[in-house]
Amino acid sequence: MLTLQCPYCGVMAEETELHAGGEAHLKRFGPGSSDEDFETYMFMRENPKGVHFERWRHVNGCGKWFHAARCTATLEVFGTYSAQVSEPPQQIKDAITAKRPGWSWRNFA
Amino acid sequence: MSEAVSALNNAYAKGAITVQEVGPQGMITLRGDLSDAAFGAAVAQVTGASVPGQRKITHAGANAVAWMSPDELLILLPYAEVGAAVSSLNAALAGTHFLAVNVSDARALFRVTGKPGPVREVIAKLAPADLSPDAFALGDIRRTRLAQVAAAFWLTQEGEANLVCFRSVARYAFDLLATSAAAGPVGFFRQG
């Protein structure tokens, strides 16, 4: 069972209290963008075995969206953080580096 | 105006632990900047209670103010006073970014009473939340799910829990609580 701490209300929420929102930190390419950019935005997703960044919503709780960094292989959670960022904050990156030296995910490492 | 009727007409499940649908209960959803002094003053003016901290509920007589999310409060007050309270909030907060809505008729309120430990167990059996006295004390409010529906609950005193949910799922929530209560105590929370 996955347990994430909601950064907005501080609750240690288990999976059934949350709603998964897919991959985090996608950059949107809308009308006017090239076909390649739009296809990448629309369909291309990471599917790592290891460090992953996701969006979650505390749906049966405070209702807020937030980000989570976790390991898909072990369900280890490195941390959760605000939704109002376009890349993981440094302390999250540091927490991952401490556990998974040399990790990388898309442009982040 | 037509007579207000609560969701289940004060349905009552009797036993060692009683479950009652209470109401009609006045409720206002108030959204805005909780840290703003003017916001706090408006809340205090309407309820007499202060703005609660994270996951807390503050009381003042029959009124209460519950923390729902970083930008949302639930104000509880007598049903008949809601209209005036919303007008008063609208006047006090005019010009700021806020929202005050009367949600009294959109919600249902339940009260679970009995011995302190078993009352916690009635809810603990239904919700993925830590109901132990260390983790959930008087003055705390927890929004979570009750089996398959969203709900929020708090203790008004040891052995008395209040729970709110949407009115449309009131029957479901009542049946859950009544079934959980009738199943008897588990003895998990050794507290009276």
Interface residues (C-beta under 8 A of the other chain):
Chain A: Y8 C9 G10 V11 M12 A13 E14 T16 E17 V59 N60 G61 C62 G63 K64
Chain B: Q54 R55 M68 S69 P70 E72 P128 A129 D130 R142 R143 T144 R145 A150
